[in-house]
Amino acid sequence: IMVRDLKSKTAITARAEEAISEVARKMVDNNINHLPVVDHAGRLMGIVTSWDIAQAVAKDSQKLTEIMTKKVIVAMEDEPVEVIARRIDKHEISGVPIVDRNNLVKGMITAEDISRLICSQN
Ligand code: SAM
């Protein structure tokens, strides 16, 4: 099974200039914990999680670019899901954005998606 088989239909992303409150709303409305941050062309700039939002509240940060993680661990569509599971575990994260060769965001793959896949196979 490859990343492309597990990919969600639409990629929910945040723009770098979006307010932190808008990003928080997007997470709540879509029931997600991770949002890839993209530029005007949809290229990956960073990732923001609900943990980063908590951090923003604690430190009173106002800008998304200040709280997002800029060095992002990613997945490619043609990688096996097993490889991504190992990558997620190694970096102690819970999800990775899926990007193409031009760094365009195609979606997200989370530890939750992977456990759901394993459950459906058994
Ligand atoms: N090893 C990390 C540490 O000790 O700081 C643990 C992750 S920590 C609980 C959550 C942080 O990981 C957040 O700041 C979030 O932005 C970042 N993060 C989540 N997914 C990521 C990914 N795919 N690539 C890089 N950072 C990520």
Residues whose N, C-alpha, C, O or C-beta is under 5 A from the ligand:
A	BS01	SAM	I47 V48 T49 W51 D52 T69 K71 V72 I73 H91 E92 I93 S94 G95 V96 P97
